[in-house]
Amino acid sequence: VETGGCDFAEQIASRIPMTTISNLLGVPEQDQDFLLAQTKTALSADDEDVDETDSEMARNEILMYFMDIVEERRESPGDDVISMLINSSIDGVPLSDEDIVLNCYSLIIGGDETSRLTMIDCVHTLAAKTDQWRRLKQGEVGIDTAVDEVLRWASPTMHFGRTVVDETELHGVRLRPDEIVTLWHASGNRDERVFERPGVFDLGRTPNRHMAFGYGPHFCVGSHLAKVEIAELLMALRDFTEGFEQTGEALPIRSNFLTGYSTLPVRFHPDHSGLKEVD
C-alpha cells in the first residue's frame, strides 16, 4: 500500500494462499515459486502458449515433487501435515505413499487456485463498485458476511462433473447410472430461486447459501482456511487503504474449468492512520 500500487494478482494474491498451504505442508520457501507455476499450468494458464500437454506435465511434476517430499519425511519427520499423514492410519491400516501424495496434490491445487482467483476478483469488483467498498470501509457490513458474498460473486470453480449412481429424474430429465452430470456452480450462485437480486453484488447479503465450496460429501475440505485468508485480505484493505483503483487491463486466465484474472494492476490510496498502527 505504501508503495502506491502493484499488480495485485502477481504480487499479493499469488503469494497468500501458496505461502499458507506450503507452510502447512512443510514445503520449503525456495520451492514455492516452482509449485505456484505448476498449479497455474495444471488447471489454467496465463497465456495461449500453454496446451493440454503442458497442463498434464505440470500435474505430473506436482505429483513427483510430493513423492520426493514424502520419502524425505519418512526418513526425517517434521511438524507438518505431510508428516502427520505419514503417521496416520484408517482402521489400523497406514496410509500408502500414493494416498499421501494424492492428498498433497489435492491440498496444493485446491488451496491455491480458488483462493487466489477469489482474492483477485474481490479487488477487481470492489474497485468498480465503490458503494460496496464504502460499506466495508465504514464498517456497515460484517467481514464474515462480506466474505460469503465475495465467494458467491467470484465462483472461481465454474463447474464439476458427477457420475449418476441411481436412476432418477431431475427437472423432467431422466438420469441413468454411469452418466456424467455437470454441476454449474456459477449458475447455482446466480439462481434467482435462491438469491434475491442475484445479479447484484451485496456485501451485506444474508442468508447466503452459495455453492463456491460445493455441497455434500464433496464439500471443500479447505473452506475454513479459504475464508480466513479472504477475511484477512478484506480487513487489510479496510484498515490500510482509503480505497483503490484499477490502473490497467485485467487479463483473464485461460481455462474452461476456472474463471478469473491473471493480472490486475491497481493503485492504492493509503489510510495513514491504519498503517501507523502497524508501524
ABEGO torsion letter per residue (X at the ends): XAAGBBBAAAAAAAAAAAAAAAAAAGBBAAAAAAAAAAAAAAABBABAABBAAAAAAAAAAAAAAAAAAAAAAAABBBBBAAAAAAABBBGGBBBBAAAAAAAAAAAAAAAAAAAAAAAAAAAAAAAABAAAAAAAAAGABBAAAAAAAAAAAAGABABBBBBBABBBBBGGBBBBBGBBBBBBAAAAAABAAABBGAABBBAABOBBBBAAAEBEAABBAAAAAAAAAAAAAAAAAAAABAEBBBABBBBBBBBAABBEBABBBBBBBBBAAAAAAAX
